Structure formats: structure tokens, C-alpha cells
Amino acid sequence: MTYSSIIPLLSGYDPEDVEYVEHSLRIRNDDGREEITKKKVPIVNDNLTEEDFLIMIYKFKQSTQALGWDTGKLLLSKFKMNNES
């Protein structure tokens, strides 16, 4: 059985053309080893397309889970970092 998409998606998103904010979390365990988790989230600007915005939201959501951002104040401050003024 073969499947085909209902709505074809032709992506115009090029990750090379996007600026990113890199977020990181450093955790030192009981043995003194340090683990670093890094996530890159695209910066939103005036030239973004709907696809660019959806990708930014997707990457931001991944970062919230991986880096443990779970309070409203922290989420807002991190979200603002990904919006170009």
C-alpha cells in the first residue's frame, strides 16, 4: 500500500539563511562531570514566512522541553530573545 500527501509541501525554508539564538543548559552531576545541552532557535524578523514562523515555534517548543523552561516568566523572556526588535 502506498500513501501520498493530501497537501504537497514545497519548502522554501533554507536553514542557511536564518539567524539563530543558541540556548544552553549546564548541569554538573555528583561526580563533577558537566553536561551541556544546546538548542538553536531561529530568530523571527520582519521578512519571515508562515513556514519560518512555524519552524521557530517548533524549535522553541523543543528547547522548552530539553532545557526545562517551565515557568511563564522564563518562557516569556526566552521567547523575546527569538524576536528581533
N, C-alpha and C positions, 0 to 999 in steps of 0.2 A: 504494500500500500504506500502510495506517495502522497505527500502533503505539499500544498503550495500556500503562500501567504495570501490573505484576503486583500490587504492593502500593501502594495510593494513600497519599500522604503529605500529611497536613494539618498544616501547620506552625503551631506555637504560638509560634515564636520571634519576638520583637519586638526588633530591634536598639536601639530607643529605650529599652528597659527595662534595658539591660545596661551595667554599668560596664566600662571598658577600661583597660588599661595600654598606653601608647604607647611603643614601642621605636624607636630611630632609630640610623642609622649615618651618620657624616660622613666623606667621603673628599675630600681635596684632590688634584687632579691636578697634573701638571708645570707647567701654565700658571697655577697659583694659583687656579683655579676650584674652588669647593666644591660637591659634590653631596651631597644629603641623601636617604636612603631612610628612610621611616617606615612602620611597620606597627602596627596596633592589634589587640590580642588581648583577648578578653573575660576578665573576672575570674571565677573559679569561686567560688561560695559555697554555703551550705547549702541554698538553695532551687532549685538547678539541676535541670533535667530531663535525660533522656538526650540529647535533641536539643541542649540547651545545651552539654553536655559534648563531644559530637561536633563541634560548631561550634568550640569552643575548641581542641580538638586539631587540627582542620583549619587554623585561623588560626595556631596556634603552629607547625605544620609549614611553612606558607608563610613565616613570619618566619625560621625557621631557615635556609631556603634563600636568602631575599633578603638577610639580614643576615650570612650567613656564620658562623653558630654551629655549630661542628663538633667541639667537644671536650665530653666528658662533664661536666666541672666547670662549664663555661659554660652548657651546656644545662640542667643542674640548677638553677643559680642563676636563670636566666631563667624556667624553669618555675615555680619557687617564687614569683616575682613575680606570677604569674597565679592564685595560690591564696590566697584570703582566709583568714586565720587566725581 
